[in-house]
Amino acid sequence: MSSDLRKQLKEPGFHGLLLHWDEVKGAEWLPWLVEVEDVERQRRSLERRVRNAKLGRFKPMADFDWSWPKHIDRVQVEALLKLEFMRDAANPIVVGPNGIGKSMLARDVAHAALLAGHTVRFTTASDMLNDLASQDSASGLRWRLTRYVRPRLLVVDEVGYLSCGNRHADLLFEVVTRRYTEGDKPTLVTTNKAFAAWSEVFPNATCVVTLVDRLVHRSEIVRIDGESFRLKEAKDKAAERTKKRSRKGAR
C-alpha cells in the first residue's frame, strides 16, 4: 500500500512529500490527500479536454427516436457509443441524408470518448479545411495540422455538404494520411454522400481515390436512412402552435 501511494504521489507532482517520504508515509491523512488530488486532477483533465474538443451543445442519445429512421442498426450504433471502434482504431463513417441525426450521433460518440479519457477534436469539414487553407506559410500550416492530427479521436462532420477545390481536397488528404500513418487514431466522418459521389465533392482532385481508400481501409460504415428529423420537429411544432391557437380561439 505504501509503495502504491508513493507511485500516485509522483503523478500529481507532490515533490515535497516525496522528499519527506519517510516522515509522512505512515500518516493517516495521506491516502485521503492522494484521493482528493487524484479526483481533482481528473476533473481538470476532463474540463480541459471538453474545452479543446469544441463539441458545442448537443442532444444525448437518450433522446434519439429509434423508430423514426427507415434504416438504422441500433446494435452497431450502441457499439460505437461504447467505443469498441477505438480498440481497433477503426474509422466510423456515418452515411445518411441531411437531418437524420448523424451529427447528433457523432457528438455523442465524441462525448463518450472524452469521458473515457481520450483527447477529441470535433469540427465540420468546411471549418477545418478553411482553417488549414488560411495558413499563409508552410510552418504555420505544419503547426495548425497538429490541431487535427494530435487528438486520439478526430470527428469531421458534414463532408460532402459543400463542394471543395483541389487545395481543400489535398488538406483533407494530409490530415487523413497523417492520422492513418500513426495507426492508433480513428477519424469519425459524417457524410451525406456515398463514396462513389465524393468526386463531386472534390471535382478534379487527383487524391480522392487514395483518400477514400485510406479512410475505408480500417473503417466501419454506419448507414442511416429516412426522412429528416428536423423537418419532422418543425412539422410537430407547427401543429402544436396551430392547436394552441385553436384552443385560444375557442375560449
ZAKOL-923684 format. One record per residue (C-alpha): x, y, z; residue number from 0. Coordinates in pm, whole numbers. Layout:
N
REC       c1       c2       c3   num
REC        X        Y        Z   NUM
...
# end
This chain:
251
REC       c1       c2       c3   num
REC        0        0        0     0
REC      283      239       89     1
REC      458      181     -245     2
REC      128      236     -432     3
REC       77      569     -259     4
REC      430      672     -345     5
REC      364      598     -714     6
REC       42      801     -703     7
REC      224     1097     -549     8
REC      461     1106     -847     9
REC      177     1165    -1094    10
REC       39     1492     -947    11
REC      394     1607     -869    12
REC      399     1608     -486    13
REC      773     1662     -485    14
REC      782     1797     -128    15
REC      602     1496       13    16
REC      825     1261     -185    17
REC     1134     1432      -45    18
REC      998     1377      307    19
REC      853     1033      232    20
REC     1000      860      537    21
REC      836     1120      762    22
REC      485     1113      608    23
REC      440      760      473    24
REC      253      643      783    25
REC       27      948      818    26
REC     -346      871      834    27
REC     -430     1174      618    28
REC     -202     1072      328    29
REC     -443      832      145    30
REC     -720     1093      173    31
REC     -496     1363       29    32
REC     -391     1144     -262    33
REC     -752     1052     -341    34
REC     -873     1413     -328    35
REC     -590     1529     -553    36
REC     -647     1245     -799    37
REC    -1019     1326     -831    38
REC     -942     1694     -883    39
REC     -672     1615    -1140    40
REC     -915     1400    -1338    41
REC    -1182     1673    -1319    42
REC     -943     1936    -1453    43
REC     -825     1699    -1726    44
REC    -1182     1631    -1841    45
REC    -1267     2002    -1828    46
REC     -964     2085    -2042    47
REC    -1034     1808    -2295    48
REC    -1401     1906    -2325    49
REC    -1300     2268    -2386    50
REC    -1045     2170    -2651    51
REC    -1285     1929    -2822    52
REC    -1518     2212    -2936    53
REC    -1825     1990    -2916    54
REC    -2080     2264    -2862    55
REC    -2434     2186    -2749    56
REC    -2590     1854    -2846    57
REC    -2874     1619    -2761    58
REC    -2797     1297    -2572    59
REC    -2872      970    -2747    60
REC    -3128      902    -2475    61
REC    -3348     1147    -2669    62
REC    -3296      971    -3004    63
REC    -3614      836    -3164    64
REC    -3500      494    -3282    65
REC    -3835      432    -3453    66
REC    -3807      730    -3689    67
REC    -3529      624    -3935    68
REC    -3631      379    -4204    69
REC    -3299      204    -4153    70
REC    -3058      210    -3860    71
REC    -2860      -70    -3696    72
REC    -2915        2    -3327    73
REC    -2667     -265    -3214    74
REC    -2398     -114    -3436    75
REC    -2470      239    -3314    76
REC    -2464      135    -2948    77
REC    -2130      -40    -3009    78
REC    -1995      292    -3141    79
REC    -2113      467    -2826    80
REC    -1927      202    -2624    81
REC    -1614      299    -2823    82
REC    -1549      -51    -2949    83
REC    -1400      101    -3268    84
REC    -1129      274    -3062    85
REC     -965      -57    -2975    86
REC     -914     -137    -3344    87
REC     -852      225    -3446    88
REC    -1133      184    -3700    89
REC    -1275      488    -3876    90
REC    -1654      513    -3831    91
REC    -1812      658    -4147    92
REC    -2171      766    -4079    93
REC    -2361      795    -4407    94
REC    -2713      929    -4448    95
REC    -2932     1212    -4574    96
REC    -2949     1555    -4416    97
REC    -3123     1593    -4079    98
REC    -3129     1224    -3989    99
REC    -2915     1251    -3673   100
REC    -2559     1196    -3799   101
REC    -2414     1498    -3619   102
REC    -2603     1410    -3301   103
REC    -2454     1061    -3306   104
REC    -2104     1195    -3383   105
REC    -2116     1438    -3091   106
REC    -2240     1170    -2853   107
REC    -1958      935    -2959   108
REC    -1709     1220    -2911   109
REC    -1851     1292    -2565   110
REC    -1824      924    -2469   111
REC    -1459      927    -2579   112
REC    -1392     1234    -2362   113
REC    -1548     1066    -2059   114
REC    -1330      761    -2127   115
REC    -1018      978    -2100   116
REC     -935     1033    -2467   117
REC     -846     1359    -2638   118
REC    -1100     1460    -2901   119
REC    -1146     1727    -3167   120
REC    -1484     1793    -3327   121
REC    -1506     2005    -3641   122
REC    -1707     2043    -3957   123
REC    -1522     1966    -4278   124
REC    -1562     2324    -4401   125
REC    -1433     2477    -4075   126
REC    -1129     2251    -4065   127
REC    -1035     2294    -4430   128
REC    -1089     2670    -4430   129
REC     -879     2694    -4114   130
REC     -595     2498    -4271   131
REC     -620     2681    -4604   132
REC     -595     3018    -4428   133
REC     -238     2945    -4314   134
REC       -6     3157    -4524   135
REC      321     2975    -4456   136
REC      447     2618    -4455   137
REC      547     2645    -4088   138
REC      206     2786    -3996   139
REC       32     2501    -4176   140
REC      252     2239    -4004   141
REC      168     2390    -3666   142
REC     -204     2409    -3742   143
REC     -217     2050    -3871   144
REC     -127     1927    -3522   145
REC     -465     2060    -3403   146
REC     -634     1789    -3611   147
REC     -368     1518    -3610   148
REC     -279     1509    -3239   149
REC     -617     1414    -3075   150
REC     -684     1044    -3028   151
REC    -1024     1087    -3196   152
REC    -1098     1338    -3472   153
REC    -1460     1392    -3576   154
REC    -1510     1555    -3917   155
REC    -1875     1643    -3961   156
REC    -2062     1724    -4283   157
REC    -1822     1604    -4550   158
REC    -1999     1650    -4882   159
REC    -2231     1934    -4792   160
REC    -2020     2182    -4992   161
REC    -1803     2127    -5298   162
REC    -1434     2189    -5238   163
REC    -1141     2276    -5461   164
REC     -819     2085    -5506   165
REC     -646     2273    -5223   166
REC     -911     2163    -4973   167
REC     -902     1806    -5103   168
REC     -524     1797    -5057   169
REC     -557     1928    -4700   170
REC     -816     1667    -4606   171
REC     -590     1404    -4760   172
REC     -299     1533    -4549   173
REC     -497     1509    -4224   174
REC     -632     1162    -4302   175
REC     -290     1036    -4416   176
REC     -109     1158    -4106   177
REC     -365     1003    -3876   178
REC     -364      683    -4084   179
REC       15      662    -4062   180
REC       15      692    -3683   181
REC     -212      386    -3677   182
REC     -400      430    -3349   183
REC     -602      745    -3419   184
REC     -953      688    -3550   185
REC    -1125      951    -3764   186
REC    -1503      961    -3747   187
REC    -1663     1113    -4057   188
REC    -2025     1203    -4123   189
REC    -2134     1250    -4483   190
REC    -2447     1274    -4693   191
REC    -2264     1133    -4996   192
REC    -2177      777    -5089   193
REC    -1805      733    -5151   194
REC    -1875      697    -5523   195
REC    -2002     1057    -5521   196
REC    -1701     1209    -5340   197
REC    -1557     1304    -5678   198
REC    -1847     1551    -5697   199
REC    -1743     1698    -5362   200
REC    -1380     1731    -5471   201
REC    -1406     1773    -5850   202
REC    -1080     1723    -6042   203
REC     -886     1636    -5724   204
REC     -643     1353    -5802   205
REC     -614     1241    -5438   206
REC     -982     1143    -5388   207
REC     -937      773    -5466   208
REC     -643      740    -5225   209
REC     -822      950    -4965   210
REC    -1126      720    -4970   211
REC     -900      413    -4974   212
REC     -722      520    -4654   213
REC    -1045      603    -4477   214
REC    -1209      276    -4579   215
REC     -907       52    -4512   216
REC     -984       49    -4140   217
REC    -1344      159    -4128   218
REC    -1691       79    -4005   219
REC    -1972      207    -4227   220
REC    -2283      316    -4037   221
REC    -2578      374    -4269   222
REC    -2885      567    -4155   223
REC    -3177      625    -4389   224
REC    -3505      805    -4351   225
REC    -3669     1145    -4356   226
REC    -3529     1448    -4178   227
REC    -3574     1469    -3800   228
REC    -3554     1847    -3827   229
REC    -3839     1854    -4079   230
REC    -4042     1626    -3851   231
REC    -3975     1851    -3549   232
REC    -4070     2161    -3749   233
REC    -4398     1999    -3854   234
REC    -4470     1887    -3496   235
REC    -4405     2237    -3361   236
REC    -4623     2392    -3631   237
REC    -4903     2150    -3545   238
REC    -4868     2232    -3174   239
REC    -4886     2606    -3244   240
REC    -5200     2551    -3451   241
REC    -5360     2358    -3163   242
REC    -5275     2631    -2915   243
REC    -5424     2900    -3140   244
REC    -5737     2688    -3187   245
REC    -5780     2644    -2811   246
REC    -5740     3018    -2754   247
REC    -5993     3095    -3028   248
REC    -6249     2858    -2874   249
REC    -6248     3046    -2542   250
# end
